[in-house]
Amino acid sequence: MQAEELDRIVADGLLRTVFQPILGFHTRGYLGFEALIRGPAGSPLESPPALFEAAARLGLTLELERACREQSLRAFAAAGLTGKLFLNVSPQCLGDPVLLNGETLHLLRSLGLAPSSIVIEITENQKISDFAGVRCLLDHYRGLGYEIAIDDLGEGFSNLRLWTELHPQYIKIDRHFISGIDENALKFQMVRSIHGLAEACAAHIIAEGIETAAEFTMLRDLGIAYGQGYFIAHPHEAPAAVPGAEVAQALAGRHISIFPGMQPPRARATARTVLRHVVPVSPETLNDAVFQRLESQPDEHAVPVVKDGIPVGLINRHSLIDRFARPYRRELYGRRACSQFMDTSPLIVDHAISVQELGRLLSRSARHHMADGFIVTEDGRYVGIGYSHDLMALITEMQIRAARYANPLTQLPGNVPIDEHIARLLEGGVRFAAAYCDLDRFKPFNDVYGYRHGDDMIRILAETLLLHCDGTLDFVGHIGGDDFLVLFQSADWQARCVRVIGHFEEHSRHLFSAEDLARGGILTEDRRGQRVLHRLPSLSIGIVPVEPGSFHSHHEISTAAAEAKKQAKKQAGGTLFIERRRPDGSAA
């Protein structure tokens, strides 16, 4: 039945092509489009997985890919699209005679398309053993004028080796590493490293699966060359020639994103941070189909089973393969529903649970959950799965990052990330304000009430700053002791600072005794044994507004902010001083 349907689709030219734009972060225009194939609407082979799985079973992959390639080229030309066209080609079809002998080149010329506009995107759906042979084929295609891309870096069998062996012009980073990159320090560092490697070998990075403005902005600020995903544009048969208004606004945005690991330790690291988007199966899916999928996807450790959007089970890779390895088991159970072999009590967690709580939950749960992983839901509906090794890696990375850079008392970024963020703000040429926050008369309080109460006061100040700052724009750093530095990109930074001073005064009162509150100060003895009354601690903030080009280094900023803080402390407690003079001494 499927053979007849597939023959009909190919023979009658019923394949459909949709195009998804690939955006240049620097050029602010489209580099080109990726061609994505669909079967006829309403057909059981409408979806790409169904279409290509059927072709693989029937031994018709080469014929299907050839038809897809021709359909995509004709649709691209008919739509009048410009730029590059990314064509997916599986490794097994790179030696297609039609592609090798120039027939595709002839078709290109008849359509008015140049070979230099075509990018052969190698999909990683099967293992490559003959790298020398593939390299020879790609050298031939480069000689014809085509460019080369590898897909889904970070997934599949060997694409890191593919990169070093094949020297592609474009590297596509798998969507797993892009999803939530604005919140996940581990993903951020991995993409940052890949970007550095790409620059070293003159390759261009394309980030796939960008779905939010926050992910988009993070990748833009990281210096990634190109992006692709639903936030930029959904696949369409006739895509717009230019980015939409929301994307244009994000490109033109002047705010600098705060890199993960430099953000305040609020509930940013959640189960969603380690989420993997694994396509689920239904309870009726045959065991044999699940087995074949696991055989072809060695990086897939578990398969979620979902019914009507609700997770009902989880199939462990090693458990199923072990069952089928026994004599006659595949013959006996292969045609039965996979619900027979699934774990009906998997660990299911909400996407918003913190990674710390998730780690504790895993440690207390059944032992097999550590190996199987866990299902992640949102409002009870399936959104993905997570693996314990990803979770442990993230928690370890967070601990290492905290030990290296964060203040141990508040867990806020310390001097190294403060300097790094100032450098990025200066390099980005954005307006911001550096606010140096310092407690007045903190030492007498610490001496009389003890260091524990002193730590409590510092934590209250840290919480107050976080409460009144915009976590997506404003960077809160802890220099040390009772000194903090806030780098505001919020336009209303002055009003925020006024609220910080008032909030701190109100919420620190419980730290003082009734007697000290009544007298308005703390009594201590000086070196001569005489009693001295110190007014209650208060907060002083010195602010330096920074215009593009007015400062050139983080050293200049920190010096100017420290001087503004000194001016604030010369006044009565709980004051805000704004340095209106420019570094050259002129008035702002």
N, C-alpha and C positions, 0 to 999 in steps of 0.2 A: 504493500500500500504506500509506504513512504517512498519506495523507489519510483513508483509511478508519479507521485506528487513532485518529487525532486526533478525527474525528467521533464515533467510538464513545465515547471517553473523555469528551468534553464532553457529548454527548447523554445518556449513561447516568449522569452524575454520578460518574465514577470518580476524579476528582481527590482527592488527599489533602493535608491541611494539617498541617504540624508547626509548633510555636511555639518560638522561642528567646527567653529572657528578656533584658530590658535592665535592668541593675542600677543603682541610684543609690548612688554612693560615699558620699554624705553621709547620705542617708536610710536606707541599709543594707537597703532593700527594693526590690522590682521597680517600675520606672516603668511597665512594660508588656511586650508581646511583639511580636516581628516574625513575621508570617505567611510561611511558606516553603512553596512548592507542590512536590508530588511527583506523578508519574504512577502508575498502578497497578503494584504489585509484579510484577516479571517481564516487564513490557511493554518493548519497545524504546524507548519514550518515558517511562520511569520517571524518568530524571534530568532536572532542570530545564533544563540546556543543550539536551539532545536535544528536549525538549518545546517550548521556545520557538523553537529554530532551525527546527523543522518548521513551526510556526505562521507564522513569518516567511516561509518559502519558499512556503507555500500561501496567503499573504495573509489569515491568520486570527488575527492577533495581537490585534485588538480583541475578537473573540469569545472567545478563550482568556483574556485578562485579565479580561473580564467574568465568565466562569465561575469563575476563580480568586478574584475578589473576593467573589462570592456564597458560594462554598464556605468561604472563610476566615471570613467573618462568621458563618455558621451554626455552624462548628466552634468558634469562639471562644465564642459564646453557649452552645453545648451543653456545652463543657468547664467552664463556670462560672468562666472566668478574669476577673480584674479588672484595672483599670489601662488603659493605652492600647494600642491595636492598630495596629501599623505595617503599612500595606498598600502593596506595591510597585506603582507605576503608571509606565509608560514615558511619555515626553513625547508620543508620537504618540497615546496613548490618553487624555490628559487631557480631550479634547473628547468623550469617549464620551457620547452622549445619555442613556444610562441613569444616568450619574453626574451629568450636568448637570440633567436635568429632574426630579430628586427621587425617582426610583424607588429608588435606593440608600438615600436618606433614609427612605423608607417602609419598606424592609426593616429598617433599623436599628431603627425604632420598634417594628416587629412582633416583633423579637428582644429588646426591652428594653434596647437600647444607645443611648447618647447620642452625638450627632455630635461632641461635645467629646472623646470617648474615641478618636476615629479620627485617625490621622496619615497623611496621604498622603505616601508616601516616593517621591520622584522618582528613578527609576533613570537612570543616565547611559550608556545603551546606544546612543544615537544623537545626532547633532548637533542642537542647537536653533538655528534661525536666526531665528525670530520670537519674540524675547523679550517684546515688547509683548503679543503674543497670549497667551503662556503666563502672563504676569503678570496679565492680565485674567481668565483662567480661575481662577487661584489666588485672586485677590481674591473671586471669586464663591464659591469653596469655603470661604474663611475666613468669608464672610458667612453661610454655612450652619452654621458652628460647627466645621469641620474645622481641624486644624493641619497644617503643612507641614514636611517634612524633605527634605534633599538627601543622596543616598547617595554614598559613596566619594569624599570630598574628597581631591584629590591624584591621582585617576585620571581617565581619560576626556577628553572634549573641552573642556569649558568650565565646570566646576563652580565655579571661583573667580568667574567672571562670574555664574554662577547665584546664588551667595551674595549678591553686591551688587545684582543685579537683582530677586531674588525675596523677599529678607528672610525666610528660613525660620526657624521656631522651633527646629529641631534640625539640627545639622550632624554627619554621620557621617564620621569620618576613616577613610580606606582602611586595610585591615589591613597593607599594606606598611609603613606608617609606625609601626605598633604592634608588629610582630614584631621582637623584639630591642631595643626602645626602652631597656631597662635597661642595654644595653651600647653603644648607638650614640649618640654625642654629636650627630651631625647630625640623626638622626630626633628625638631629644629636643628639640633647639632648634627644629625645625620645628613639632612638636606644641605646644611651649610658646608659640610665636608665634601659632599658630592659636587657642590657648586665649585669649590676650590679645585677639585680634581679636573673638572670640566674646563675651567679656565686654563689650567696647566697644559691641557692637550688640545686647546682650541676647539672644543665641542660646545654646543649650545644646549642648555637645559630647558626642557619643557615640563612644567609641573602639571600633572593631570588631576582631574577630580576636584577642582576648586569650586566650593559650594557656598562660601560665605564671604562677606566683605572683609572680615577680620583675617581670614586665610589669604585673601587676595593682597591686602595691604602688607601683611607680614612677608610674603614672597617678593613683593615689589621692593620693600626696604632691604631685603636680603640680597638683592641684586640679581635675582633669577631673570633670565632673558625672556622666556615665553611662558604663557599659561593657557590652560584649557579646562573647561568645566562648566557646570550649569550656571554658576554665578556670571560667567562671561556670556554664554549663550547656550541654549539647548540645541541639539541636532535638528536640522530642518532641511526640507528639500530645496527651499529657496532662502537661504540665510541672508540677513541684512549685510550690506557691504561694510558698514561701520559699527563700532560698539554702541550699545544702548546708553541711555542717559545715566543710569546708575553706575555702569562701568566707567564711563567718562568722568563722572564725579569722583570715583575712587582713584582713578589715575591722576586727576588734578589735585587731589588732597594734599595739603601741606603738612599734615601731622606725621610725626615719626612714631612708628609703632614701638611698643616696649617688648623687647625680645623675651621669650620664655626663659625662666631661670633668673630673670632680673625683675620679675613681677613680685608684688607682695604675696605672701603665702596664704591667700584666701583659698576658697574651695575651687581652685582652677584645675587640679589634677584629679579627675574622676574616672569612673569606669569607661566613659566615652573616650578618654585619652588613649586607652590601649585597645580601643575597639577595632576589630577587623570586619570588613564588609564581606561576609561569606554568604554566597547564595544558598538559601535553604532548600530542602526537598520536602515534599508532602509525605504523610504517613503511608500513602499508597505507592510511592516510588519503589521499584523493585530493588532488591538487594544487589542484583547483578549490576544495575545502573550505578548504584552508589559505589560498588567495588571498582568499576571501570573508572569512575571519576577520581577516586582516591589513587588508583594506579597512575593516572595521567597527571595528577597534581601532588607531587611528593611533599610540598610545603603545607598542604592542607591536613591538619592533625585531627580535625573533627568536622562532622557535617551536622548542622542543626536541622531538626525536623519541625516544621511549622504547619499549622492548620488554620486557615482563615486569619493569618497574621499573628496567631498566638503560638508561642513555642510549646511543644509537647514532648520533646525528647532531644537526645544528642547521641550521635553515633561516633564512637571512638575509632580512629583509623586502625590502630594496632589490634584492637579487639576484633574488628570485622575481618581484617586480613588474616589474623590467626585462625578464626573460625573457618574461613574458606580454604586455608592451607591444608586442612585435614581431609582425608580421603572422602570423596563423593559429596562433601558438604556443599560445594558450589552447585553441583547438579541437583542436589536435594532442595536447597533453599534459595538458589539464585532467582527463581521466578516468583518468590514470595515477597510480600510487602516488607519494607525495611523497618516498619514499626515493631516487627518481631524481635529485632536485634538492637533496638535503640535503648538507651538508658532513659527510663520514664521519670526519673527524679534527678534531673541535672541541676546544677547550681544556677539559679536565675537571679540576676541582680538588676536594680534600676540604674539607668545610665548616669544618674547624678550622685551615686555613692562615691565617697572619696576613696582614693587608692589605698590610703592607710587602713580605712575600715574594711575595704575589700580584702586586703592582705590578712587582716585578723579573721575575717569570715572564712577565707580559704583554709587558714591554719586550723580552724576549729571544725571544719566540715569533713565529710567522708574522704578517705585517702585518695580514692580514684578521681575526685574532683580536681586534684592538683594536676593530674595527668590529662584529664579530659578537657579542662578549661571550663569556661562559664558562658552562659548566654546573657546578653545585655538587652534590656527592654526599655521602652519609653511609653508610659501610660499602659503598661501591660503588653505592648505589641513588640514583636521582634525587630531589633535594629542591627544586630551583629553578634559576634562572639569575641571572647578574649581568651588569651592563653596565660597561664601562670608565669611562664618564663618572661613574657613581655612585661607583666606586672612587676616581677621581681627586679628586672633590669631597670624599669622606671624608678622604682623606690630606691634602688641602690644609687642611681644617677642623681636623684634628688638629694640623697644624703651626702654624696660626695660634693655636689654643688654647694650645699649648705655649709659643709665643713670648710670649703675653700673660700667662699665668697660672702656668706651671709653672717650677720651678727648673731651670735649664739643666743642672746636674750630675746630679741624680737623676731629673728629669722628674716629680717629685712636685708636687702642687698647692702654690702659694705663698700669699701673704698674702690676696689677694682671695678665692679660693675657700675658704680657711680661715674668714675672717670670714663669708662667705655661709652656710657649713655650720653654724657656731655659731648664726647667726641662725635657721636652720630648726629646729635642735634646741630652741632656747629657745621659738620659736613653737609647736612641736609639743608642748611640755610633757612631754618625756620625761626620764627619768633618764639621765645619762651622766657620764663622767669625763674631764676634760681633763688630759692628761699632757704636761708640758713636759720634753723630753729634751735634755740638753746634755753634751758631752764635757768631762771635767776634764783640765786641763793639755794641751789640744790645741795651744796656741801653741808651747811648746817642741818638741813633736814635729814640727810643721810647719816650724819654723825649722831643725831639725837634719836632718830627712829630706827636706825639700823639698815643694813644693806637690803634686807628683804623688802621693806617698805620702799626703799629707794628703787629697787627693781620694779615694784608695782607701779610706781609713778612713771617710770620710763615706758613701761608697757602701756599705760593709759595714754601717754603722749603718742606712742606709735599707733594705737588703735584709733585715736582721734584724727591723726593725719590721714590714715587710710579711709576713715569714714567720710571725710570731707574732700577727698581727692577723687578725680575720675580715673578709675583703674585702667582705662584704655588709653588715656592721654598723659596722665601725671605719674611721674616716677618718684617713689618715696624711698630714700636711702638712709641708712643709719651709719653715721661716721664713726660713732663710738661714744660710750658714756651717755651723757644727756644731749648730745649734738646730733641733729638730723639735717639732711639736705633734701628739699623737695624741688624737682624740676617740673614746673608747670607748663603744659601746653594749653590748658584750659584758659579761655579768654578772660574769665571772671576770677582770676587768681587772687586778686586783692580781696574780694568779698569772701572767698574761701578761707583765706588766712584770718580774716576777722572772726569768722565762725569757729575756726580752730582754736583761737585764743579764748573765746567765750566758753566753748564746750570743754576745753581742758580745765579751766578754772572751776566750772560747775562740777565736773565729774571727778576731780581730785580732792574735793573737800572731805570726803569720808576717810581720807588717809590721816587727817589731823585730829588731835584730841580736842575735846570741847573747850578746854582751857586755852589752847593755842588759837582756836578759832575766835574765842571771845576777845583775847588780847590782840588778835591780828598779827601774831608773830610767834617765833620760836626763841626761847631763852637758852643761851649757852654761856659758857665761861671763857674769857680770853686767857692769855698766858699769865696774866697777873691775878687771875682768880676773880676778876670782876664780871658781873653778869651783863650780857649783851643781848639786846632784843633784835632779832632779824625778822624782817617782814616775811610773810608766807611766800613760798616759791610761786613764781608766775612764769609765763612764757613770753619770750621776746623773739621776734622774727625780723631778720634783715633781708630785704629782697633786692635783687639786681635784675631789672628787665633787660633782656638780651635781644638786640636787633641783629638781623643777618649782617655779618661782616664786622661787627663791633668788637668781637673777641676772637682770638685765634687758637686758644688751647684750653684744656680743662684746668690747667694751672692758673691761668688768668681769671677764669670764672670762680674757682674756689677762693682765690685771694680776695677778689672783689666782694664775694658773698660774706666771707669772714669779716671783712671791714664793715659791711653794712650791718652785720650782727652786732658788732661792737658799738655802733652808733645807736642801735635799738636798745642795748642794755644800759646806755647812759641815761635813758629816760626812765620815767616811772614804770613799774612792772606791768606786764601784760600789754606790751606796745608793739607796733608795727612800724618799721622804718623802711622807706623805699628810696633807693639810691637813684636820683634823677640825673646825675651827671654821667656822661659817657666816659669811657676809659681815657680819652684824650683831654678830659677836663671840661669839655663843653656841656651845655645844658641839653637835656633830652627834650 
